[in-house]
Every structure is written in C-alpha cells, then in structure tokens.
C-alpha cells in the first residue's frame, strides 16, 4: 500500500485520505486536483473579464456625462 498505509481512507470518498496525526483530509486523486485548478483559473479569468467590462461601462458613463455637459454649454450659447 506504500505511502497510503499511514493514512486512513475517508468513507464514501475515493481518493481522499485522512492523516491520523493532523486529522487533515488529503486528496490523492490528481485528476480531481487538476480539474479544481482549471475551474479556479477559469473563474479567475471570468472575474477579470467582468472587472474589465465594469471599467469600460464606468468610462462610458463618464464620457456620456462629458458629452452631456458640452451639449448643455452649446445649447446655452
């Protein structure tokens, strides 16, 4: 059983083991770890895209405010 002999299997969760000393749960399933990393990276990219969109919207609001102000000045002349 090798490295796993010192760990206890977690019932109902293949690939998960508990360290009896620290009681920490350890995921030995590298495929699940890779999927979680990919999911986290994708979520990070989505957050960055959303922040960029929000920045663009804020800039457009500012630009529209500037245009409105200029139009009001022209109308008042």
N, C-alpha and C positions, 0 to 999 in steps of 0.2 A: 504494500500500500504506500510505501515511500513517505513523502512529505505529509500526506494526509493522515498518517497514523496518529499524530498528536492532536489532530483536530477532530471535532465531533460533527457528524452530519446534521444539518438542520432539517427536521421532518417536513416533508411536503415541498421542499425547495432544492431540486437537484442542482449541484454546482455551488451551493452555499454551505460553508463550514463555520463552526464556532471554535475560537481559540479558548481552551479551558482556563488558561491563566488570566487573560484580559477580558474574556467573555465577548470579545469583538466578533462580529459576523464578517467572514471573508468570502468574497465572490471569486471562485476559481474558474468560472466559465468565461474565458477570454472573448468569446463571440458576443456575449451579453455586455461585457465591458466595452468592446468596440462599438456596439450599437448605441450604448448610452453616451459615449464620447461623440459619436456622429450626431445624435439627437441634440446634445448640448451645443455643438458647433452650429447646427442648423438654426437652433433657437437664438443663438448669439447673432447670427447673420440677420435673422428676421428683426431683431431688436435694433440693429444698426440701420437697416433699411427704413424702419419706422421712424427712427430718430432723424434720418436724412429727409424723409417726407415731411415731418413736422417742421424741420428747419426751413424747407422750401415754402411751406404754407405760411410760416411766420414772415418770411421775406416778402412773399406776395402780398400779405396783408399790409406790410409796411409800404410797399410800392404803391398799392392802391390808395393808401392814406395820403401819400405824397402827391399822387395824381389828382386826388380829390381836392387837396389844398391848392394846387396850382390852378385847377379849373375854377375854384371859388375866387381866386385872385383875378383871373382873366375875366370872369363874369362881373366882378366889381369895378373893373376899369371902364 
